[in-house]
Amino acid sequence: MNFSQTQRYRRMVGKLIYLSITRLDLSNSVNVVSQFMQNPHIDRWNIVIQILKYVKGNSGQGLLY
């Protein structure tokens, strides 16, 4: 991945980390993809896309404070 794609990966994973505060079902998978922030690979990007598809499909779930 080039520099701009790496920055995009980092921003997206950062947003998922923030989202995982209220969506505990995401915490494990977000933890796995966040371990590769320094050296992301296209396979990890595909996992991030799958997480986003899951979030889109299950938008009504989460914790209400």
PDBQT receptor file of N, H, CA, C and O in Angstrom, charges set to zero:
ATOM      1  N   MET A   1       0.851  -1.177   0.000  1.00  0.00    +0.000 N 
ATOM      2  CA  MET A   1       0.000   0.000   0.000  1.00  0.00    +0.000 C 
ATOM      3  C   MET A   1       0.892   1.234   0.000  1.00  0.00    +0.000 C 
ATOM      4  O   MET A   1       1.936   1.250   0.652  1.00  0.00    +0.000 OA
ATOM      5  N   ASN A   2       0.486   2.257  -0.723  1.00  0.00    +0.000 N 
ATOM      6  H   ASN A   2      -0.362   2.244  -1.253  1.00  0.00    +0.000 HD
ATOM      7  CA  ASN A   2       1.268   3.481  -0.738  1.00  0.00    +0.000 C 
ATOM      8  C   ASN A   2       0.883   4.371   0.453  1.00  0.00    +0.000 C 
ATOM      9  O   ASN A   2       0.039   3.994   1.265  1.00  0.00    +0.000 OA
ATOM     10  N   PHE A   3       1.495   5.531   0.550  1.00  0.00    +0.000 N 
ATOM     11  H   PHE A   3       2.182   5.837  -0.110  1.00  0.00    +0.000 HD
ATOM     12  CA  PHE A   3       1.325   6.390   1.721  1.00  0.00    +0.000 C 
ATOM     13  C   PHE A   3      -0.111   6.857   1.902  1.00  0.00    +0.000 C 
ATOM     14  O   PHE A   3      -0.618   6.857   3.024  1.00  0.00    +0.000 OA
ATOM     15  N   SER A   4      -0.774   7.255   0.825  1.00  0.00    +0.000 N 
ATOM     16  H   SER A   4      -0.362   7.254  -0.086  1.00  0.00    +0.000 HD
ATOM     17  CA  SER A   4      -2.145   7.752   0.960  1.00  0.00    +0.000 C 
ATOM     18  C   SER A   4      -3.106   6.633   1.360  1.00  0.00    +0.000 C 
ATOM     19  O   SER A   4      -4.044   6.865   2.123  1.00  0.00    +0.000 OA
ATOM     20  N   GLN A   5      -2.880   5.436   0.856  1.00  0.00    +0.000 N 
ATOM     21  H   GLN A   5      -2.118   5.248   0.237  1.00  0.00    +0.000 HD
ATOM     22  CA  GLN A   5      -3.716   4.307   1.254  1.00  0.00    +0.000 C 
ATOM     23  C   GLN A   5      -3.474   3.929   2.709  1.00  0.00    +0.000 C 
ATOM     24  O   GLN A   5      -4.403   3.537   3.415  1.00  0.00    +0.000 OA
ATOM     25  N   THR A   6      -2.227   4.045   3.158  1.00  0.00    +0.000 N 
ATOM     26  H   THR A   6      -1.472   4.363   2.585  1.00  0.00    +0.000 HD
ATOM     27  CA  THR A   6      -1.914   3.769   4.556  1.00  0.00    +0.000 C 
ATOM     28  C   THR A   6      -2.592   4.781   5.460  1.00  0.00    +0.000 C 
ATOM     29  O   THR A   6      -3.129   4.413   6.505  1.00  0.00    +0.000 OA
ATOM     30  N   GLN A   7      -2.577   6.043   5.078  1.00  0.00    +0.000 N 
ATOM     31  H   GLN A   7      -2.141   6.342   4.229  1.00  0.00    +0.000 HD
ATOM     32  CA  GLN A   7      -3.262   7.078   5.861  1.00  0.00    +0.000 C 
ATOM     33  C   GLN A   7      -4.765   6.826   5.902  1.00  0.00    +0.000 C 
ATOM     34  O   GLN A   7      -5.397   7.009   6.942  1.00  0.00    +0.000 OA
ATOM     35  N   ARG A   8      -5.333   6.414   4.793  1.00  0.00    +0.000 N 
ATOM     36  H   ARG A   8      -4.820   6.266   3.947  1.00  0.00    +0.000 HD
ATOM     37  CA  ARG A   8      -6.767   6.110   4.730  1.00  0.00    +0.000 C 
ATOM     38  C   ARG A   8      -7.106   4.941   5.654  1.00  0.00    +0.000 C 
ATOM     39  O   ARG A   8      -8.113   4.975   6.361  1.00  0.00    +0.000 OA
ATOM     40  N   TYR A   9      -6.270   3.918   5.646  1.00  0.00    +0.000 N 
ATOM     41  H   TYR A   9      -5.452   3.890   5.072  1.00  0.00    +0.000 HD
ATOM     42  CA  TYR A   9      -6.457   2.766   6.527  1.00  0.00    +0.000 C 
ATOM     43  C   TYR A   9      -6.427   3.200   7.990  1.00  0.00    +0.000 C 
ATOM     44  O   TYR A   9      -7.276   2.795   8.783  1.00  0.00    +0.000 OA
ATOM     45  N   ARG A  10      -5.454   4.018   8.337  1.00  0.00    +0.000 N 
ATOM     46  H   ARG A  10      -4.763   4.347   7.693  1.00  0.00    +0.000 HD
ATOM     47  CA  ARG A  10      -5.329   4.484   9.727  1.00  0.00    +0.000 C 
ATOM     48  C   ARG A  10      -6.525   5.306  10.160  1.00  0.00    +0.000 C 
ATOM     49  O   ARG A  10      -7.017   5.144  11.277  1.00  0.00    +0.000 OA
ATOM     50  N   ARG A  11      -7.002   6.189   9.289  1.00  0.00    +0.000 N 
ATOM     51  H   ARG A  11      -6.603   6.321   8.382  1.00  0.00    +0.000 HD
ATOM     52  CA  ARG A  11      -8.189   6.999   9.630  1.00  0.00    +0.000 C 
ATOM     53  C   ARG A  11      -9.408   6.119   9.831  1.00  0.00    +0.000 C 
ATOM     54  O   ARG A  11     -10.171   6.320  10.776  1.00  0.00    +0.000 OA
ATOM     55  N   MET A  12      -9.598   5.150   8.955  1.00  0.00    +0.000 N 
ATOM     56  H   MET A  12      -8.978   4.987   8.187  1.00  0.00    +0.000 HD
ATOM     57  CA  MET A  12     -10.764   4.289   9.048  1.00  0.00    +0.000 C 
ATOM     58  C   MET A  12     -10.716   3.426  10.299  1.00  0.00    +0.000 C 
ATOM     59  O   MET A  12     -11.730   3.266  10.977  1.00  0.00    +0.000 OA
ATOM     60  N   VAL A  13      -9.558   2.873  10.613  1.00  0.00    +0.000 N 
ATOM     61  H   VAL A  13      -8.734   3.003  10.062  1.00  0.00    +0.000 HD
ATOM     62  CA  VAL A  13      -9.433   2.055  11.817  1.00  0.00    +0.000 C 
ATOM     63  C   VAL A  13      -9.616   2.926  13.060  1.00  0.00    +0.000 C 
ATOM     64  O   VAL A  13     -10.192   2.472  14.048  1.00  0.00    +0.000 OA
ATOM     65  N   GLY A  14      -9.141   4.150  13.023  1.00  0.00    +0.000 N 
ATOM     66  H   GLY A  14      -8.673   4.519  12.220  1.00  0.00    +0.000 HD
ATOM     67  CA  GLY A  14      -9.361   5.069  14.145  1.00  0.00    +0.000 C 
ATOM     68  C   GLY A  14     -10.833   5.340  14.371  1.00  0.00    +0.000 C 
ATOM     69  O   GLY A  14     -11.284   5.410  15.514  1.00  0.00    +0.000 OA
ATOM     70  N   LYS A  15     -11.581   5.491  13.302  1.00  0.00    +0.000 N 
ATOM     71  H   LYS A  15     -11.215   5.434  12.373  1.00  0.00    +0.000 HD
ATOM     72  CA  LYS A  15     -13.029   5.703  13.429  1.00  0.00    +0.000 C 
ATOM     73  C   LYS A  15     -13.713   4.451  13.960  1.00  0.00    +0.000 C 
ATOM     74  O   LYS A  15     -14.662   4.542  14.739  1.00  0.00    +0.000 OA
ATOM     75  N   LEU A  16     -13.238   3.287  13.542  1.00  0.00    +0.000 N 
ATOM     76  H   LEU A  16     -12.467   3.213  12.909  1.00  0.00    +0.000 HD
ATOM     77  CA  LEU A  16     -13.808   2.045  14.053  1.00  0.00    +0.000 C 
ATOM     78  C   LEU A  16     -13.489   1.846  15.536  1.00  0.00    +0.000 C 
ATOM     79  O   LEU A  16     -14.305   1.299  16.278  1.00  0.00    +0.000 OA
ATOM     80  N   ILE A  17     -12.317   2.284  15.963  1.00  0.00    +0.000 N 
ATOM     81  H   ILE A  17     -11.655   2.728  15.360  1.00  0.00    +0.000 HD
ATOM     82  CA  ILE A  17     -11.972   2.209  17.387  1.00  0.00    +0.000 C 
ATOM     83  C   ILE A  17     -12.929   3.078  18.193  1.00  0.00    +0.000 C 
ATOM     84  O   ILE A  17     -13.400   2.664  19.253  1.00  0.00    +0.000 OA
ATOM     85  N   TYR A  18     -13.212   4.253  17.709  1.00  0.00    +0.000 N 
ATOM     86  H   TYR A  18     -12.829   4.588  16.848  1.00  0.00    +0.000 HD
ATOM     87  CA  TYR A  18     -14.161   5.138  18.383  1.00  0.00    +0.000 C 
ATOM     88  C   TYR A  18     -15.552   4.506  18.412  1.00  0.00    +0.000 C 
ATOM     89  O   TYR A  18     -16.246   4.591  19.425  1.00  0.00    +0.000 OA
ATOM     90  N   LEU A  19     -15.960   3.881  17.324  1.00  0.00    +0.000 N 
ATOM     91  H   LEU A  19     -15.396   3.812  16.502  1.00  0.00    +0.000 HD
ATOM     92  CA  LEU A  19     -17.267   3.250  17.252  1.00  0.00    +0.000 C 
ATOM     93  C   LEU A  19     -17.364   2.033  18.156  1.00  0.00    +0.000 C 
ATOM     94  O   LEU A  19     -18.443   1.725  18.663  1.00  0.00    +0.000 OA
ATOM     95  N   SER A  20     -16.264   1.346  18.363  1.00  0.00    +0.000 N 
ATOM     96  H   SER A  20     -15.388   1.596  17.951  1.00  0.00    +0.000 HD
ATOM     97  CA  SER A  20     -16.290   0.135  19.183  1.00  0.00    +0.000 C 
ATOM     98  C   SER A  20     -16.534   0.430  20.661  1.00  0.00    +0.000 C 
ATOM     99  O   SER A  20     -16.738  -0.499  21.443  1.00  0.00    +0.000 OA
ATOM    100  N   ILE A  21     -16.517   1.692  21.057  1.00  0.00    +0.000 N 
ATOM    101  H   ILE A  21     -16.351   2.447  20.422  1.00  0.00    +0.000 HD
ATOM    102  CA  ILE A  21     -16.840   2.044  22.442  1.00  0.00    +0.000 C 
ATOM    103  C   ILE A  21     -18.302   1.720  22.731  1.00  0.00    +0.000 C 
ATOM    104  O   ILE A  21     -18.627   1.231  23.813  1.00  0.00    +0.000 OA
ATOM    105  N   THR A  22     -19.171   1.985  21.784  1.00  0.00    +0.000 N 
ATOM    106  H   THR A  22     -18.907   2.382  20.905  1.00  0.00    +0.000 HD
ATOM    107  CA  THR A  22     -20.593   1.707  21.983  1.00  0.00    +0.000 C 
ATOM    108  C   THR A  22     -21.037   0.421  21.306  1.00  0.00    +0.000 C 
ATOM    109  O   THR A  22     -22.139  -0.061  21.569  1.00  0.00    +0.000 OA
ATOM    110  N   ARG A  23     -20.223  -0.133  20.459  1.00  0.00    +0.000 N 
ATOM    111  H   ARG A  23     -19.328   0.258  20.245  1.00  0.00    +0.000 HD
ATOM    112  CA  ARG A  23     -20.562  -1.387  19.776  1.00  0.00    +0.000 C 
ATOM    113  C   ARG A  23     -19.576  -2.460  20.219  1.00  0.00    +0.000 C 
ATOM    114  O   ARG A  23     -18.550  -2.678  19.575  1.00  0.00    +0.000 OA
ATOM    115  N   LEU A  24     -19.893  -3.121  21.316  1.00  0.00    +0.000 N 
ATOM    116  H   LEU A  24     -20.727  -2.944  21.840  1.00  0.00    +0.000 HD
ATOM    117  CA  LEU A  24     -18.977  -4.104  21.882  1.00  0.00    +0.000 C 
ATOM    118  C   LEU A  24     -18.801  -5.325  20.985  1.00  0.00    +0.000 C 
ATOM    119  O   LEU A  24     -17.813  -6.047  21.118  1.00  0.00    +0.000 OA
ATOM    120  N   ASP A  25     -19.736  -5.567  20.080  1.00  0.00    +0.000 N 
ATOM    121  H   ASP A  25     -20.538  -4.981  19.972  1.00  0.00    +0.000 HD
ATOM    122  CA  ASP A  25     -19.593  -6.684  19.156  1.00  0.00    +0.000 C 
ATOM    123  C   ASP A  25     -18.475  -6.451  18.143  1.00  0.00    +0.000 C 
ATOM    124  O   ASP A  25     -18.028  -7.391  17.486  1.00  0.00    +0.000 OA
ATOM    125  N   LEU A  26     -18.027  -5.216  18.015  1.00  0.00    +0.000 N 
ATOM    126  H   LEU A  26     -18.390  -4.452  18.548  1.00  0.00    +0.000 HD
ATOM    127  CA  LEU A  26     -16.950  -4.883  17.075  1.00  0.00    +0.000 C 
ATOM    128  C   LEU A  26     -15.569  -4.907  17.708  1.00  0.00    +0.000 C 
ATOM    129  O   LEU A  26     -14.565  -4.904  16.995  1.00  0.00    +0.000 OA
ATOM    130  N   SER A  27     -15.502  -4.932  19.022  1.00  0.00    +0.000 N 
ATOM    131  H   SER A  27     -16.317  -4.934  19.601  1.00  0.00    +0.000 HD
ATOM    132  CA  SER A  27     -14.231  -4.689  19.707  1.00  0.00    +0.000 C 
ATOM    133  C   SER A  27     -13.153  -5.696  19.337  1.00  0.00    +0.000 C 
ATOM    134  O   SER A  27     -12.001  -5.302  19.153  1.00  0.00    +0.000 OA
ATOM    135  N   ASN A  28     -13.475  -6.972  19.221  1.00  0.00    +0.000 N 
ATOM    136  H   ASN A  28     -14.410  -7.292  19.370  1.00  0.00    +0.000 HD
ATOM    137  CA  ASN A  28     -12.451  -7.965  18.908  1.00  0.00    +0.000 C 
ATOM    138  C   ASN A  28     -11.912  -7.786  17.495  1.00  0.00    +0.000 C 
ATOM    139  O   ASN A  28     -10.698  -7.788  17.292  1.00  0.00    +0.000 OA
ATOM    140  N   SER A  29     -12.784  -7.634  16.533  1.00  0.00    +0.000 N 
ATOM    141  H   SER A  29     -13.771  -7.632  16.698  1.00  0.00    +0.000 HD
ATOM    142  CA  SER A  29     -12.316  -7.505  15.146  1.00  0.00    +0.000 C 
ATOM    143  C   SER A  29     -11.572  -6.187  14.923  1.00  0.00    +0.000 C 
ATOM    144  O   SER A  29     -10.609  -6.146  14.157  1.00  0.00    +0.000 OA
ATOM    145  N   VAL A  30     -12.005  -5.118  15.579  1.00  0.00    +0.000 N 
ATOM    146  H   VAL A  30     -12.787  -5.152  16.201  1.00  0.00    +0.000 HD
ATOM    147  CA  VAL A  30     -11.297  -3.838  15.465  1.00  0.00    +0.000 C 
ATOM    148  C   VAL A  30      -9.930  -3.939  16.124  1.00  0.00    +0.000 C 
ATOM    149  O   VAL A  30      -8.965  -3.347  15.641  1.00  0.00    +0.000 OA
ATOM    150  N   ASN A  31      -9.836  -4.678  17.217  1.00  0.00    +0.000 N 
ATOM    151  H   ASN A  31     -10.620  -5.159  17.609  1.00  0.00    +0.000 HD
ATOM    152  CA  ASN A  31      -8.551  -4.886  17.871  1.00  0.00    +0.000 C 
ATOM    153  C   ASN A  31      -7.576  -5.590  16.932  1.00  0.00    +0.000 C 
ATOM    154  O   ASN A  31      -6.398  -5.235  16.884  1.00  0.00    +0.000 OA
ATOM    155  N   VAL A  32      -8.051  -6.572  16.195  1.00  0.00    +0.000 N 
ATOM    156  H   VAL A  32      -9.008  -6.860  16.234  1.00  0.00    +0.000 HD
ATOM    157  CA  VAL A  32      -7.180  -7.312  15.274  1.00  0.00    +0.000 C 
ATOM    158  C   VAL A  32      -6.659  -6.400  14.165  1.00  0.00    +0.000 C 
ATOM    159  O   VAL A  32      -5.461  -6.397  13.883  1.00  0.00    +0.000 OA
ATOM    160  N   VAL A  33      -7.549  -5.622  13.531  1.00  0.00    +0.000 N 
ATOM    161  H   VAL A  33      -8.522  -5.624  13.760  1.00  0.00    +0.000 HD
ATOM    162  CA  VAL A  33      -7.083  -4.773  12.428  1.00  0.00    +0.000 C 
ATOM    163  C   VAL A  33      -6.245  -3.601  12.931  1.00  0.00    +0.000 C 
ATOM    164  O   VAL A  33      -5.422  -3.071  12.185  1.00  0.00    +0.000 OA
ATOM    165  N   SER A  34      -6.438  -3.191  14.178  1.00  0.00    +0.000 N 
ATOM    166  H   SER A  34      -7.106  -3.621  14.784  1.00  0.00    +0.000 HD
ATOM    167  CA  SER A  34      -5.636  -2.072  14.691  1.00  0.00    +0.000 C 
ATOM    168  C   SER A  34      -4.204  -2.481  14.994  1.00  0.00    +0.000 C 
ATOM    169  O   SER A  34      -3.339  -1.618  15.144  1.00  0.00    +0.000 OA
ATOM    170  N   GLN A  35      -3.936  -3.770  15.087  1.00  0.00    +0.000 N 
ATOM    171  H   GLN A  35      -4.639  -4.471  14.966  1.00  0.00    +0.000 HD
ATOM    172  CA  GLN A  35      -2.567  -4.232  15.327  1.00  0.00    +0.000 C 
ATOM    173  C   GLN A  35      -1.670  -4.033  14.111  1.00  0.00    +0.000 C 
ATOM    174  O   GLN A  35      -0.449  -4.143  14.221  1.00  0.00    +0.000 OA
ATOM    175  N   PHE A  36      -2.254  -3.743  12.962  1.00  0.00    +0.000 N 
ATOM    176  H   PHE A  36      -3.246  -3.654  12.873  1.00  0.00    +0.000 HD
ATOM    177  CA  PHE A  36      -1.495  -3.613  11.719  1.00  0.00    +0.000 C 
ATOM    178  C   PHE A  36      -1.490  -2.173  11.212  1.00  0.00    +0.000 C 
ATOM    179  O   PHE A  36      -1.428  -1.942  10.004  1.00  0.00    +0.000 OA
ATOM    180  N   MET A  37      -1.553  -1.218  12.113  1.00  0.00    +0.000 N 
ATOM    181  H   MET A  37      -1.603  -1.405  13.094  1.00  0.00    +0.000 HD
ATOM    182  CA  MET A  37      -1.587   0.191  11.716  1.00  0.00    +0.000 C 
ATOM    183  C   MET A  37      -0.264   0.643  11.098  1.00  0.00    +0.000 C 
ATOM    184  O   MET A  37      -0.263   1.492  10.207  1.00  0.00    +0.000 OA
ATOM    185  N   GLN A  38       0.845   0.099  11.549  1.00  0.00    +0.000 N 
ATOM    186  H   GLN A  38       0.844  -0.591  12.273  1.00  0.00    +0.000 HD
ATOM    187  CA  GLN A  38       2.145   0.526  11.031  1.00  0.00    +0.000 C 
ATOM    188  C   GLN A  38       2.431  -0.017   9.638  1.00  0.00    +0.000 C 
ATOM    189  O   GLN A  38       3.051   0.654   8.813  1.00  0.00    +0.000 OA
ATOM    190  N   ASN A  39       1.976  -1.231   9.387  1.00  0.00    +0.000 N 
ATOM    191  H   ASN A  39       1.472  -1.776  10.057  1.00  0.00    +0.000 HD
ATOM    192  CA  ASN A  39       2.271  -1.868   8.111  1.00  0.00    +0.000 C 
ATOM    193  C   ASN A  39       1.027  -2.575   7.586  1.00  0.00    +0.000 C 
ATOM    194  O   ASN A  39       0.959  -3.804   7.612  1.00  0.00    +0.000 OA
ATOM    195  N   PRO A  40       0.033  -1.809   7.107  1.00  0.00    +0.000 N 
ATOM    196  CA  PRO A  40      -1.197  -2.446   6.627  1.00  0.00    +0.000 C 
ATOM    197  C   PRO A  40      -0.986  -3.173   5.295  1.00  0.00    +0.000 C 
ATOM    198  O   PRO A  40      -0.068  -2.863   4.536  1.00  0.00    +0.000 OA
ATOM    199  N   HIS A  41      -1.829  -4.111   5.046  1.00  0.00    +0.000 N 
ATOM    200  H   HIS A  41      -2.574  -4.363   5.663  1.00  0.00    +0.000 HD
ATOM    201  CA  HIS A  41      -1.784  -4.895   3.810  1.00  0.00    +0.000 C 
ATOM    202  C   HIS A  41      -3.184  -4.887   3.204  1.00  0.00    +0.000 C 
ATOM    203  O   HIS A  41      -4.162  -4.620   3.903  1.00  0.00    +0.000 OA
ATOM    204  N   ILE A  42      -3.284  -5.174   1.935  1.00  0.00    +0.000 N 
ATOM    205  H   ILE A  42      -2.490  -5.391   1.368  1.00  0.00    +0.000 HD
ATOM    206  CA  ILE A  42      -4.576  -5.129   1.248  1.00  0.00    +0.000 C 
ATOM    207  C   ILE A  42      -5.559  -6.124   1.864  1.00  0.00    +0.000 C 
ATOM    208  O   ILE A  42      -6.765  -5.877   1.857  1.00  0.00    +0.000 OA
ATOM    209  N   ASP A  43      -5.065  -7.242   2.396  1.00  0.00    +0.000 N 
ATOM    210  H   ASP A  43      -4.086  -7.442   2.401  1.00  0.00    +0.000 HD
ATOM    211  CA  ASP A  43      -5.952  -8.201   3.058  1.00  0.00    +0.000 C 
ATOM    212  C   ASP A  43      -6.588  -7.595   4.291  1.00  0.00    +0.000 C 
ATOM    213  O   ASP A  43      -7.755  -7.866   4.576  1.00  0.00    +0.000 OA
ATOM    214  N   ARG A  44      -5.849  -6.783   5.030  1.00  0.00    +0.000 N 
ATOM    215  H   ARG A  44      -4.902  -6.563   4.799  1.00  0.00    +0.000 HD
ATOM    216  CA  ARG A  44      -6.394  -6.119   6.224  1.00  0.00    +0.000 C 
ATOM    217  C   ARG A  44      -7.431  -5.072   5.815  1.00  0.00    +0.000 C 
ATOM    218  O   ARG A  44      -8.429  -4.872   6.508  1.00  0.00    +0.000 OA
ATOM    219  N   TRP A  45      -7.186  -4.410   4.691  1.00  0.00    +0.000 N 
ATOM    220  H   TRP A  45      -6.376  -4.572   4.128  1.00  0.00    +0.000 HD
ATOM    221  CA  TRP A  45      -8.160  -3.424   4.203  1.00  0.00    +0.000 C 
ATOM    222  C   TRP A  45      -9.483  -4.113   3.863  1.00  0.00    +0.000 C 
ATOM    223  O   TRP A  45     -10.553  -3.563   4.122  1.00  0.00    +0.000 OA
ATOM    224  N   ASN A  46      -9.413  -5.308   3.287  1.00  0.00    +0.000 N 
ATOM    225  H   ASN A  46      -8.543  -5.754   3.076  1.00  0.00    +0.000 HD
ATOM    226  CA  ASN A  46     -10.623  -6.058   2.978  1.00  0.00    +0.000 C 
ATOM    227  C   ASN A  46     -11.384  -6.440   4.245  1.00  0.00    +0.000 C 
ATOM    228  O   ASN A  46     -12.614  -6.480   4.239  1.00  0.00    +0.000 OA
ATOM    229  N   ILE A  47     -10.671  -6.718   5.318  1.00  0.00    +0.000 N 
ATOM    230  H   ILE A  47      -9.671  -6.685   5.323  1.00  0.00    +0.000 HD
ATOM    231  CA  ILE A  47     -11.321  -7.008   6.601  1.00  0.00    +0.000 C 
ATOM    232  C   ILE A  47     -12.022  -5.761   7.121  1.00  0.00    +0.000 C 
ATOM    233  O   ILE A  47     -13.131  -5.854   7.648  1.00  0.00    +0.000 OA
ATOM    234  N   VAL A  48     -11.396  -4.600   6.981  1.00  0.00    +0.000 N 
ATOM    235  H   VAL A  48     -10.496  -4.525   6.552  1.00  0.00    +0.000 HD
ATOM    236  CA  VAL A  48     -12.023  -3.344   7.404  1.00  0.00    +0.000 C 
ATOM    237  C   VAL A  48     -13.310  -3.108   6.607  1.00  0.00    +0.000 C 
ATOM    238  O   VAL A  48     -14.313  -2.669   7.170  1.00  0.00    +0.000 OA
ATOM    239  N   ILE A  49     -13.288  -3.390   5.328  1.00  0.00    +0.000 N 
ATOM    240  H   ILE A  49     -12.473  -3.747   4.871  1.00  0.00    +0.000 HD
ATOM    241  CA  ILE A  49     -14.483  -3.239   4.498  1.00  0.00    +0.000 C 
ATOM    242  C   ILE A  49     -15.590  -4.181   4.983  1.00  0.00    +0.000 C 
ATOM    243  O   ILE A  49     -16.759  -3.795   5.020  1.00  0.00    +0.000 OA
ATOM    244  N   GLN A  50     -15.229  -5.405   5.351  1.00  0.00    +0.000 N 
ATOM    245  H   GLN A  50     -14.280  -5.718   5.321  1.00  0.00    +0.000 HD
ATOM    246  CA  GLN A  50     -16.219  -6.352   5.867  1.00  0.00    +0.000 C 
ATOM    247  C   GLN A  50     -16.818  -5.858   7.184  1.00  0.00    +0.000 C 
ATOM    248  O   GLN A  50     -18.015  -6.024   7.417  1.00  0.00    +0.000 OA
ATOM    249  N   ILE A  51     -16.007  -5.257   8.041  1.00  0.00    +0.000 N 
ATOM    250  H   ILE A  51     -15.034  -5.121   7.852  1.00  0.00    +0.000 HD
ATOM    251  CA  ILE A  51     -16.514  -4.694   9.302  1.00  0.00    +0.000 C 
ATOM    252  C   ILE A  51     -17.503  -3.571   9.005  1.00  0.00    +0.000 C 
ATOM    253  O   ILE A  51     -18.549  -3.475   9.647  1.00  0.00    +0.000 OA
ATOM    254  N   LEU A  52     -17.173  -2.720   8.033  1.00  0.00    +0.000 N 
ATOM    255  H   LEU A  52     -16.323  -2.798   7.511  1.00  0.00    +0.000 HD
ATOM    256  CA  LEU A  52     -18.078  -1.624   7.679  1.00  0.00    +0.000 C 
ATOM    257  C   LEU A  52     -19.395  -2.146   7.117  1.00  0.00    +0.000 C 
ATOM    258  O   LEU A  52     -20.449  -1.572   7.392  1.00  0.00    +0.000 OA
ATOM    259  N   LYS A  53     -19.354  -3.214   6.342  1.00  0.00    +0.000 N 
ATOM    260  H   LYS A  53     -18.498  -3.679   6.118  1.00  0.00    +0.000 HD
ATOM    261  CA  LYS A  53     -20.580  -3.814   5.823  1.00  0.00    +0.000 C 
ATOM    262  C   LYS A  53     -21.423  -4.365   6.967  1.00  0.00    +0.000 C 
ATOM    263  O   LYS A  53     -22.649  -4.258   6.944  1.00  0.00    +0.000 OA
ATOM    264  N   TYR A  54     -20.774  -4.952   7.962  1.00  0.00    +0.000 N 
ATOM    265  H   TYR A  54     -19.778  -5.040   7.981  1.00  0.00    +0.000 HD
ATOM    266  CA  TYR A  54     -21.488  -5.467   9.129  1.00  0.00    +0.000 C 
ATOM    267  C   TYR A  54     -22.155  -4.332   9.901  1.00  0.00    +0.000 C 
ATOM    268  O   TYR A  54     -23.305  -4.452  10.323  1.00  0.00    +0.000 OA
ATOM    269  N   VAL A  55     -21.431  -3.235  10.082  1.00  0.00    +0.000 N 
ATOM    270  H   VAL A  55     -20.497  -3.137   9.739  1.00  0.00    +0.000 HD
ATOM    271  CA  VAL A  55     -21.984  -2.080  10.798  1.00  0.00    +0.000 C 
ATOM    272  C   VAL A  55     -23.179  -1.516  10.040  1.00  0.00    +0.000 C 
ATOM    273  O   VAL A  55     -24.189  -1.162  10.647  1.00  0.00    +0.000 OA
ATOM    274  N   LYS A  56     -23.071  -1.431   8.729  1.00  0.00    +0.000 N 
ATOM    275  H   LYS A  56     -22.250  -1.719   8.236  1.00  0.00    +0.000 HD
ATOM    276  CA  LYS A  56     -24.171  -0.908   7.931  1.00  0.00    +0.000 C 
ATOM    277  C   LYS A  56     -25.398  -1.806   8.014  1.00  0.00    +0.000 C 
ATOM    278  O   LYS A  56     -26.523  -1.306   8.051  1.00  0.00    +0.000 OA
ATOM    279  N   GLY A  57     -25.205  -3.104   8.044  1.00  0.00    +0.000 N 
ATOM    280  H   GLY A  57     -24.291  -3.509   8.014  1.00  0.00    +0.000 HD
ATOM    281  CA  GLY A  57     -26.309  -4.036   8.098  1.00  0.00    +0.000 C 
ATOM    282  C   GLY A  57     -26.969  -4.135   9.464  1.00  0.00    +0.000 C 
ATOM    283  O   GLY A  57     -28.132  -4.526   9.566  1.00  0.00    +0.000 OA
ATOM    284  N   ASN A  58     -26.239  -3.786  10.511  1.00  0.00    +0.000 N 
ATOM    285  H   ASN A  58     -25.295  -3.468  10.428  1.00  0.00    +0.000 HD
ATOM    286  CA  ASN A  58     -26.739  -3.901  11.880  1.00  0.00    +0.000 C 
ATOM    287  C   ASN A  58     -26.695  -2.551  12.582  1.00  0.00    +0.000 C 
ATOM    288  O   ASN A  58     -26.165  -2.439  13.687  1.00  0.00    +0.000 OA
ATOM    289  N   SER A  59     -27.237  -1.553  11.958  1.00  0.00    +0.000 N 
ATOM    290  H   SER A  59     -27.668  -1.644  11.060  1.00  0.00    +0.000 HD
ATOM    291  CA  SER A  59     -27.118  -0.197  12.493  1.00  0.00    +0.000 C 
ATOM    292  C   SER A  59     -27.955   0.057  13.738  1.00  0.00    +0.000 C 
ATOM    293  O   SER A  59     -27.701   1.026  14.453  1.00  0.00    +0.000 OA
ATOM    294  N   GLY A  60     -28.938  -0.776  14.017  1.00  0.00    +0.000 N 
ATOM    295  H   GLY A  60     -29.145  -1.564  13.436  1.00  0.00    +0.000 HD
ATOM    296  CA  GLY A  60     -29.798  -0.552  15.177  1.00  0.00    +0.000 C 
ATOM    297  C   GLY A  60     -29.232  -1.076  16.482  1.00  0.00    +0.000 C 
ATOM    298  O   GLY A  60     -29.811  -0.839  17.543  1.00  0.00    +0.000 OA
ATOM    299  N   GLN A  61     -28.118  -1.780  16.427  1.00  0.00    +0.000 N 
ATOM    300  H   GLN A  61     -27.648  -1.972  15.566  1.00  0.00    +0.000 HD
ATOM    301  CA  GLN A  61     -27.538  -2.338  17.635  1.00  0.00    +0.000 C 
ATOM    302  C   GLN A  61     -26.565  -1.361  18.264  1.00  0.00    +0.000 C 
ATOM    303  O   GLN A  61     -26.053  -0.462  17.596  1.00  0.00    +0.000 OA
ATOM    304  N   GLY A  62     -26.313  -1.538  19.547  1.00  0.00    +0.000 N 
ATOM    305  H   GLY A  62     -26.728  -2.268  20.090  1.00  0.00    +0.000 HD
ATOM    306  CA  GLY A  62     -25.359  -0.699  20.251  1.00  0.00    +0.000 C 
ATOM    307  C   GLY A  62     -25.847  -0.424  21.656  1.00  0.00    +0.000 C 
ATOM    308  O   GLY A  62     -26.916  -0.886  22.055  1.00  0.00    +0.000 OA
ATOM    309  N   LEU A  63     -25.070   0.320  22.396  1.00  0.00    +0.000 N 
ATOM    310  H   LEU A  63     -24.202   0.695  22.072  1.00  0.00    +0.000 HD
ATOM    311  CA  LEU A  63     -25.427   0.684  23.759  1.00  0.00    +0.000 C 
ATOM    312  C   LEU A  63     -25.969   2.094  23.787  1.00  0.00    +0.000 C 
ATOM    313  O   LEU A  63     -25.454   2.983  23.109  1.00  0.00    +0.000 OA
ATOM    314  N   LEU A  64     -27.000   2.291  24.564  1.00  0.00    +0.000 N 
ATOM    315  H   LEU A  64     -27.418   1.568  25.114  1.00  0.00    +0.000 HD
ATOM    316  CA  LEU A  64     -27.570   3.621  24.734  1.00  0.00    +0.000 C 
ATOM    317  C   LEU A  64     -27.228   4.116  26.126  1.00  0.00    +0.000 C 
ATOM    318  O   LEU A  64     -27.596   3.483  27.116  1.00  0.00    +0.000 OA
ATOM    319  N   TYR A  65     -26.541   5.217  26.214  1.00  0.00    +0.000 N 
ATOM    320  H   TYR A  65     -26.241   5.730  25.410  1.00  0.00    +0.000 HD
ATOM    321  CA  TYR A  65     -26.159   5.768  27.529  1.00  0.00    +0.000 C 
ATOM    322  C   TYR A  65     -27.178   6.774  27.978  1.00  0.00    +0.000 C 
ATOM    323  O   TYR A  65     -27.043   7.352  29.056  1.00  0.00    +0.000 OA
TER     324      TYR A  65
